[in-house]
Amino acid sequence: MSKKSITCTSSRTQKPLTEYDSKHEADMVAARYEGMVSYHCSCCDKWHLSPQYNQTRSRPCPWCTGRDGKSKQSYPTKQVAQRRAHIIQSKRYVTLTVYECQWGEGWHLTKT
């Protein structure tokens, strides 16, 4: 069942995102809208929808953590990490740098 999130908001509109309890449920809704995909949110542990062009492949790094103590996202290539940095910079107006994981787990982002 979908409902409005109390923790996650749209970076564009600042309105609460709709959250779904399962990938299947989110995928069913995404199928109704061209160019939308589901993604798992590490903040609320639910599923949300996003335009496909905003998505980049990543996974939690098993070794590296951010200042908040959570696992850093690891991007498979420098180009994918740069694309993600560009998406975030255009939405949040922060400057990010891409760097290679010291443990060989891909590429990370950091604020500069």
C-alpha positions in Angstrom: 0.0 0.0 0.0 1.4 3.4 -0.9 1.4 6.5 1.4 3.3 9.8 1.6 6.6 9.6 3.3 7.3 11.4 6.6 11.1 11.3 6.0 11.7 11.6 2.2 10.9 14.6 0.0 11.4 15.5 -3.6 14.6 17.5 -4.2 12.7 19.4 -6.9 9.4 20.3 -5.2 10.2 19.5 -1.5 6.9 17.6 -1.3 6.8 14.2 0.4 7.6 11.3 -1.8 5.2 8.4 -2.2 6.6 5.3 -0.6 5.8 1.7 -1.4 6.3 -1.4 0.8 7.7 -3.6 -2.0 9.6 -3.4 -5.3 6.7 -5.3 -6.9 4.2 -2.6 -5.8 6.5 0.2 -6.9 7.2 -1.5 -10.3 3.5 -1.9 -10.9 2.9 1.8 -10.4 6.0 2.8 -12.4 4.8 0.7 -15.4 1.8 3.2 -15.7 4.2 6.1 -16.2 6.6 6.3 -19.1 10.2 6.8 -18.1 9.7 6.1 -14.4 11.6 3.5 -12.4 11.5 2.2 -8.8 14.4 2.5 -6.4 15.1 1.3 -2.9 15.6 4.2 -0.5 18.4 3.8 2.1 16.9 6.5 4.2 13.4 5.1 4.9 14.0 1.5 3.7 10.9 1.8 1.4 10.6 2.1 -2.4 10.0 5.3 -4.4 9.7 6.3 -8.0 12.1 8.4 -10.0 12.6 9.5 -13.6 14.9 6.9 -15.3 17.4 9.6 -16.3 18.1 10.3 -12.6 19.1 6.8 -11.8 22.7 5.5 -11.8 23.9 2.0 -10.8 25.4 1.8 -7.4 25.7 -0.4 -4.4 26.8 0.1 -0.8 30.6 -0.2 -0.3 31.5 -3.0 2.1 34.5 -1.0 3.4 33.9 2.8 3.2 31.6 4.9 5.3 30.6 8.6 5.2 30.6 11.1 8.0 27.1 9.8 9.1 28.6 6.3 9.6 26.5 4.8 6.7 28.1 2.9 3.9 29.2 5.0 1.0 27.7 4.3 -2.4 30.1 2.6 -4.8 29.7 3.3 -8.5 31.1 0.8 -11.0 33.0 3.3 -13.2 34.4 6.8 -13.0 31.9 7.9 -15.7 28.9 6.6 -13.8 30.1 8.3 -10.6 30.6 11.6 -12.5 27.1 11.3 -13.9 25.7 10.8 -10.4 27.8 13.8 -9.1 26.3 15.9 -11.9 22.7 14.9 -11.1 23.3 15.6 -7.4 25.0 19.0 -8.1 22.2 20.2 -10.3 19.6 19.4 -7.7 21.3 20.2 -4.4 23.8 22.9 -5.5 26.8 21.2 -3.8 30.2 20.5 -5.3 31.2 16.9 -5.4 34.4 15.2 -6.4 34.8 11.7 -7.7 37.5 9.4 -6.4 38.5 5.8 -6.6 37.8 3.5 -3.6 41.1 2.6 -1.9 39.8 -0.9 -1.5 39.1 -1.4 -5.2 35.3 -1.4 -4.8 34.6 1.2 -7.5 34.2 5.0 -7.3 32.9 7.2 -4.6 31.7 10.8 -4.2 32.7 13.4 -1.7 31.9 17.0 -1.0 34.7 19.5 -1.8 
